[in-house]
Amino acid sequence: MTQPPIPPVELAGQAVNAVLTALTGTTTRPLVVDSPPGAGKSTLVVRAARALADAGEQCIIIAQTNHQVDDLLVSLADPEAPRLRLGRLAGHNYEAPEEVLALTDTIISKDIKDVLACDVIIATAMKWAYVDGPRWKWAIIDEAYQMRSDALLLIAKLFDRALLVGDPGQLDPFSIVSTPRWTGLPHDPLNNAVTVLTNHNDTSTHTLPVSWRLPASAASIVSRAFYPFTPF
């Protein structure tokens, strides 16, 4: 007898639960989560940070832009969820938007020392590159396919393990300078962070299997065209 298809909600829930189980388990391997557009990357990042906090584990989050950092910060400060002590590391020219200034239990600072007691500390990759602080067990890297591998190299000293969440269908990072000298090398700085990490580590890869942004009529077309190795 043919089994009925698993409902999308259940399928997505199983995928997320598998990631969270691996995150809070005994794995020592980096975790990579491939996600199509609209599959809940940011929601997963927030849930992963909360799962680590619930397990008594402080973590850092690395995003690629200030806008991404602020969006994640607002989601983490959800008043209907258990409270977290949040730290927002910022550069000297950063001006916090009103929705961030209004957050409670949140410290905004340019100095890592001011936020070391927080449950979750979040900043851009560029800001983390200038941090000379302790070493954390876990780092969560949001939009990891947007991150250049040289940016990852600059912050790798800060954590033991990483959860990298991103969209493998996005364009690779680019540069306006000549790069042929690195082409084909496993440490090519123009590779994205996920590619370089998987070249040098035994990673565990998960896939978010459902896009909530695309209609069913478009999902299969986009999946075949841009996600042949990570269908959704």
N, C-alpha and C positions, 0 to 999 in steps of 0.2 A: 504494500500500500504506500502510495506517495504521501510523504509528510507535508502538511500545509506549510507555506512559507512563514518564517518568523516575522512578526510585526516589526516595523522599523523602530518603534520606541523601545521594544525589548532588545532588538539587535544592538542599538546604540548603547543601551544601558549595560549590556554584557561587555561591550568593548571598553567602556569607561571603568567598570568595576575591575576588569582585568588589569588595567593600567594602575589603578589605585592599590590593588592587592600587591602588585609587583613593587610599587613604590614604597610601601610600608612593610615589605617582607625582608628577606635576607639577601636579596640580589646585590651583587657588587658591580654589575654591568651597567653601562649607560643605557637609558631607556629613550627610544625614539618613537614619537607618535606622529604618524603621517595623517594629515587631515585635508579633505577637500574643502572648498569654500562653503561656509555656512554649516559646518559640522560641529561647531562648538569648541573651537580651540581655546578661546578665552575662558569659557566656562570650565573647561578641564583644568586650565592653569589655576584658577581660583579654587576648585575642588581639591586639586593636588596639594596646594599650600595649606588648605584647611585640614586635610588628612594628616599631613606631617605635623601640624600644630597639635592636633588631637592626640597624636602619638608622642607628644612631648619633644618634638624635633624642630628646632629653629631652622629656617631656610631662607635663602635669598632668591629673588626673582630678577631675571635679566631680560629687559625688553629693548627694542631697537630705537624707539623714539620717545620723546617726552609725552606725546599724546597717548601712546600705548601704555606707558607707565601710569598716567593719570586715570585712564579708563579702568585698568586693573585695580588700582588703589580704591576707586569708588566701589567697584564690585566686591572687593575684599571687605569693605567697611559696611556691607549690607546690614542695616539695623535689625532685620528680621532673623539674622543668623547669629550664632554665638560670637561674642566680641573677640577681636584680635587686637593685640598691640601692634600697630603698623608703623614702619619707618620708611620715609621717602627721602632718599639721597638725591640731591639736586646740584646742578652746576651753579656758578656764580651769577649767570645771566637768567636763571630760571625764575619765572613769575607764575606762581600757583594760581590756577583758575578758581573761581568762587566755589565750585562744587568740591574742590579739594580742601580749600581753606575752611569749609564748613564741617569737615569730617571730625568726629571725636576719636579719642584713643589713637591719634595719628600725630607723629612727629615729623616735621619737614626740616631737614638740615643739610648743610654742605659738608658736615663732618661725621664720619662713621662712628666716632665715639659717642655721639648724641643718641644714636639709635641702636646700640648694641644690645639693649635689653628687650628690644621688640621681638615679637613672635615671627614676623615676616618683614624682611627689608627688601625694598624694591628700588631699582634705578635703571638707567640706560646702560648699555654695554660700555659706552664711552666713559661714563662716570665711574663704573666699576673698575675700569682700567687704571684709575688713579688711586684706588683704595689700597692701603697697606694695613690690612686688619687681620683678624683671626681666620682660621680655615673652617668652613662649614661642611657638614656631611653632605647636604644636598643643595644643588642649585637648579632652579627651573628656568629654562631659556624659552621665552616666547618668540614666535615668528623666527624660528631657528634657521629656516632656509633663506631669510633675508640677511642673516649675519655672516660676514666674511670670516674666513678661518683665521686670519691674523688677529681679528678682534677676540676670537675665542682663545687664542694663544696668550693674549695679554691678561686674561682673567682666570686662566685655568688653575693658577696657584691658589685660588680662593676656595675651592671646593673639592671634595673627594669623588662625588658622583653627580650625574646630571640627568635631568629629564628634559629632552628637547622636543618641543611641540611646534609643528609648522606645516605649511602647505607645499608639498613637493612639486606642484604644478606652477609655482611662481618662477619668475625669471631669476637666474643666478645673479649674484652681486657683480658689479662692473667697476671699471676704473678708467680714468681718462689718461693714464700714463701707459707707456708701452710695457707689456707683460710677457712677451715670448720666452723670456729666460726661465719662467716658472711653468710654462705649459707642459702638462703631462706629469708633473711631479706630484707625489702624494701629499706634499705640504703646500701646494699652490695656494697663495693667499687669496686668489680670486675664486677658489672653491668656496661653497657655503660651509657653514660650521658642521652640518650633519654629515656631509660627504667626507670631510677630513677626519671627523671623529670615527666614522665607521671604517675608514682606511686603517686606523691604528688601534681599534678596540673591537672586542667581541660584543656588539650591541644587541639589545633585545628590541625588536621593532613591532609596534602595534599600529593598527589602522582604525580610524574612526570611519565607520562604514556607511553613514547616512548623512546626506546634505539636506538641511532644512531650508535652504535658500533657493534651490533650483526646483522647478516643477518636474514631475516624473518624465514628461516628454523631452526635457532638456538634459536631465541627469545622465541618462545612458549615453547620449552623444558626447557630452563633455568628458565623461569618464573614459570612454574609448579613445578620444582624441588626445587628452592631456594627462591621463592617469592610467596608462596601460599596465603599470606594475603595481599600482595601488588602487584597484577599481573600487567604486562605491555605488 
